[in-house]
Amino acid sequence: MPGPDAYILCTTPRSGSTLLCGLLRDSGVAGNPQSYFHRPDVATWRADLDLDKNAALSDILAAAQQAGRRGTDIFGLRLQRHSADFFFSQLSQLHPGKHTDAERVTTAFGLTRYIYLTRDDKVAQAVSLVRAQQSGLWHRNADGTEHERTDPGEPLHYDADAIAAELDTLTGYDAAWRDWFVREGIEPLHLTYADLVQDPQNTLLKILHFLQIDVAALPPVALSMGKLADATSDAWIAQFNGNRGGI
């Protein structure tokens, strides 16, 4: 049975997806999964892919597939929940004769498999998100240098209301993904943040096996991302959990 043509990493912010995308990319056999459709805006998709401002949606998808294959036999895509509904609505416009999101994805990208990455400790995930929003620093390289900064940021300060709001949002995102998988009849490969950070190499091998990619000669892949969480993160988590009775 032939392997898939594509895979979609279904996830939420601060779940470890950037680390996982780096592992898949650096394996050299699993494409270059990125958030090619991160913002719910077609004009941004065109600009991010260096396409003409009038490029058709079909051209956008073709350019994303080329970038997401990166010379390999499979297209990788990271899809955050906040942009998923808009992404699927665009596929619906492109393929109106298909009746489900999964059918439209298959029509657009070929046989597709789904990976669902979650973070069980939702408070830690919410704290990580609030911290990134405050500092402007979203990712750090393995050598400690900055990988992604969106703005100069502000001094870190504990904000229980912001953490609670992001906790509700992230919990809702996970529920929306689970509902979508049930509705579409999809059984994804479910991975957790804890498994990824504790054993990244085994997590990578599990995914490649799921994608039917031969890994017999695959050497160990070095981590490209470093950890942002520190004592401040731990203190915020403890304070938030303490104020809500540890629930």
C-alpha positions as CSV (number, residue, x, y, z in Angstrom):
1,M,0.0,0.0,0.0
2,P,1.5,3.4,-1.0
3,G,2.3,5.9,1.7
4,P,0.6,9.3,2.0
5,D,1.3,12.3,-0.2
6,A,0.9,14.7,2.7
7,Y,0.4,15.1,6.4
8,I,-1.1,17.8,8.5
9,L,0.1,18.6,12.0
10,C,-3.0,19.7,13.9
11,T,-2.1,21.6,17.0
12,T,-2.4,24.7,19.2
13,P,0.1,27.4,20.2
14,R,2.9,26.5,22.7
15,S,2.4,22.8,22.2
16,G,5.9,22.0,21.0
17,S,5.0,22.1,17.3
18,T,7.9,24.3,16.3
19,L,10.3,21.8,17.9
20,L,8.5,19.0,16.1
21,C,8.5,20.8,12.8
22,G,12.3,21.3,13.1
23,L,12.8,17.6,13.8
24,L,10.7,16.6,10.8
25,R,12.4,19.1,8.5
26,D,15.9,18.1,9.7
27,S,15.2,14.4,9.1
28,G,15.6,15.2,5.4
29,V,12.8,12.7,4.5
30,A,9.6,14.4,5.8
31,G,9.3,17.6,4.0
32,N,9.3,21.1,5.6
33,P,6.1,21.4,7.7
34,Q,5.3,25.1,8.4
35,S,2.2,27.2,9.0
36,Y,1.8,28.2,5.4
37,F,-1.8,29.2,6.1
38,H,-1.2,30.6,9.6
39,R,-3.3,33.8,9.3
40,P,-6.9,33.6,8.1
41,D,-6.1,35.9,5.2
42,V,-5.5,34.8,1.6
43,A,-3.5,38.0,0.8
44,T,-1.0,37.1,3.6
45,W,-0.7,33.6,2.2
46,R,0.3,35.0,-1.2
47,A,2.8,37.4,0.4
48,D,4.4,34.8,2.6
49,L,4.9,32.5,-0.4
50,D,6.2,35.4,-2.6
51,L,3.3,35.1,-5.1
52,D,1.7,37.8,-7.1
53,K,-1.1,39.7,-5.3
54,N,-3.6,38.3,-7.8
55,A,-2.5,34.6,-7.6
56,A,-5.3,32.2,-7.6
57,L,-6.0,29.9,-4.6
58,S,-4.9,26.9,-6.6
59,D,-1.5,28.6,-7.2
60,I,-1.2,29.3,-3.5
61,L,-1.8,25.7,-2.6
62,A,0.7,24.6,-5.3
63,A,3.4,27.0,-4.0
64,A,2.8,25.8,-0.4
65,Q,3.2,22.2,-1.5
66,Q,6.5,22.9,-3.2
67,A,7.8,24.6,-0.1
68,G,6.3,22.0,2.2
69,R,7.9,19.1,0.3
70,R,11.4,20.6,0.3
71,G,12.6,18.1,-2.3
72,T,11.1,15.1,-0.5
73,D,8.2,12.9,-1.5
74,I,5.7,14.2,1.1
75,F,4.1,17.6,1.9
76,G,4.1,18.7,5.5
77,L,1.7,21.3,6.9
78,R,1.3,22.7,10.4
79,L,-2.3,23.9,11.0
80,Q,-3.1,25.8,14.1
81,R,-6.7,25.6,15.3
82,H,-7.3,29.3,15.2
83,S,-6.8,29.3,11.4
84,A,-8.3,25.9,10.6
85,D,-11.9,27.0,9.9
86,F,-10.8,29.7,7.4
87,F,-8.4,27.3,5.7
88,F,-11.1,24.6,5.3
89,S,-13.6,27.3,4.0
90,Q,-11.2,28.2,1.3
91,L,-10.8,24.5,0.2
92,S,-14.6,24.4,0.2
93,Q,-14.7,27.2,-2.3
94,L,-12.0,25.6,-4.5
95,H,-13.7,22.1,-4.4
96,P,-17.4,22.7,-4.0
97,G,-18.3,19.2,-5.2
98,K,-16.7,17.6,-2.2
99,H,-18.8,17.2,0.9
100,T,-16.3,17.1,3.8
101,D,-13.2,18.8,4.8
102,A,-11.2,15.6,4.6
103,E,-12.4,15.0,1.1
104,R,-11.3,18.5,0.1
105,V,-7.9,18.1,1.7
106,T,-7.4,14.8,-0.2
107,T,-8.4,16.5,-3.5
108,A,-6.0,19.4,-2.8
109,F,-3.0,17.5,-1.5
110,G,-3.5,13.8,-2.2
111,L,-3.7,11.0,0.4
112,T,-3.2,12.8,3.7
113,R,-2.6,11.6,7.2
114,Y,-3.1,13.7,10.4
115,I,-0.9,14.1,13.5
116,Y,-2.5,15.6,16.6
117,L,-0.1,17.3,19.0
118,T,-1.4,18.3,22.4
119,R,-0.1,19.6,25.7
120,D,-1.7,17.9,28.7
121,D,-0.7,20.6,31.2
122,K,-2.9,23.4,30.0
123,V,-1.9,25.8,32.7
124,A,1.8,25.4,31.7
125,Q,0.7,25.9,28.0
126,A,-1.3,29.1,28.9
127,V,1.6,30.4,31.0
128,S,4.0,29.8,28.1
129,L,1.6,31.7,25.8
130,V,1.2,34.7,28.1
131,R,4.9,34.9,28.6
132,A,5.6,34.9,24.9
133,Q,3.0,37.6,24.4
134,Q,4.6,39.8,27.0
135,S,8.2,39.3,26.1
136,G,7.8,39.2,22.3
137,L,10.2,36.2,22.3
138,W,8.5,33.1,21.0
139,H,11.3,30.7,20.3
140,R,15.0,30.3,21.1
141,N,17.5,28.2,19.2
142,A,19.3,25.3,20.8
143,D,22.4,27.4,21.3
144,G,20.5,30.0,23.3
145,T,20.2,32.6,20.6
146,E,16.8,34.1,19.7
147,H,14.9,32.3,16.9
148,E,11.7,34.2,16.7
149,R,10.8,37.6,18.2
150,T,7.7,39.5,17.2
151,D,8.4,42.7,19.1
152,P,10.7,44.2,21.8
153,G,8.2,43.1,24.4
154,E,7.7,44.4,28.0
155,P,8.9,43.3,31.4
156,L,7.5,39.9,32.5
157,H,4.7,40.2,35.1
158,Y,2.3,37.7,36.5
159,D,-1.2,38.2,35.1
160,A,-3.8,35.7,36.4
161,D,-6.6,37.1,34.2
162,A,-4.5,36.7,31.0
163,I,-3.5,33.2,32.0
164,A,-7.1,32.2,32.7
165,A,-8.3,33.7,29.4
166,E,-5.6,31.7,27.4
167,L,-6.4,28.6,29.4
168,D,-10.1,28.8,28.3
169,T,-9.0,29.5,24.7
170,L,-6.5,26.6,24.5
171,T,-9.0,24.2,26.1
172,G,-11.6,25.2,23.5
173,Y,-9.1,24.7,20.7
174,D,-8.4,21.2,21.8
175,A,-12.1,20.4,22.0
176,A,-12.6,21.9,18.5
177,W,-9.9,19.6,17.1
178,R,-11.4,16.5,18.8
179,D,-14.9,17.4,17.5
180,W,-13.5,17.9,14.0
181,F,-11.7,14.5,13.9
182,V,-14.9,12.8,15.0
183,R,-17.0,14.6,12.4
184,E,-14.5,13.9,9.6
185,G,-14.0,10.2,10.6
186,I,-10.3,10.8,11.1
187,E,-8.1,8.8,13.5
188,P,-4.9,10.9,13.9
189,L,-1.6,9.9,15.4
190,H,-1.9,11.5,18.8
191,L,1.3,12.8,20.4
192,T,1.9,14.9,23.5
193,Y,4.3,17.7,24.4
194,A,5.6,15.6,27.3
195,D,6.5,12.7,25.0
196,L,8.1,15.0,22.5
197,V,10.4,16.8,25.0
198,Q,11.3,13.6,26.9
199,D,12.2,11.5,23.8
200,P,12.3,13.6,20.6
201,Q,14.1,10.9,18.6
202,N,11.5,8.2,19.4
203,T,8.7,10.7,18.7
204,L,10.2,11.4,15.3
205,L,10.6,7.7,14.5
206,K,7.0,7.1,15.5
207,I,5.8,9.8,13.1
208,L,7.9,8.5,10.2
209,H,6.6,5.0,10.7
210,F,3.0,6.4,10.7
211,L,3.8,8.1,7.4
212,Q,5.3,4.9,6.0
213,I,8.7,6.5,5.5
214,D,11.7,4.2,5.5
215,V,13.9,5.1,8.5
216,A,16.3,2.2,8.5
217,A,19.3,4.4,7.9
218,L,18.1,7.6,9.6
219,P,20.8,9.1,11.9
220,P,19.9,10.9,15.1
221,V,18.5,14.3,14.5
222,A,19.7,17.2,16.7
223,L,17.2,19.5,18.4
224,S,17.1,22.9,16.8
225,M,15.0,24.6,19.4
226,G,15.9,25.5,23.0
227,K,13.7,25.7,26.1
228,L,12.2,29.0,27.2
229,A,10.5,28.0,30.4
230,D,12.5,28.7,33.6
231,A,12.0,29.5,37.3
232,T,9.6,32.4,36.4
233,S,7.4,30.0,34.4
234,D,7.4,27.6,37.3
235,A,6.5,30.3,39.8
236,W,3.6,31.5,37.6
237,I,2.2,28.0,37.2
238,A,2.4,27.4,41.0
239,Q,0.8,30.7,41.8
240,F,-2.1,30.1,39.3
241,N,-2.7,26.6,40.5
242,G,-2.5,27.6,44.1
243,N,-5.1,30.4,43.6
244,R,-7.5,27.9,42.0
245,G,-7.0,25.2,44.7
246,G,-4.6,23.2,42.5
247,I,-7.3,22.1,40.2
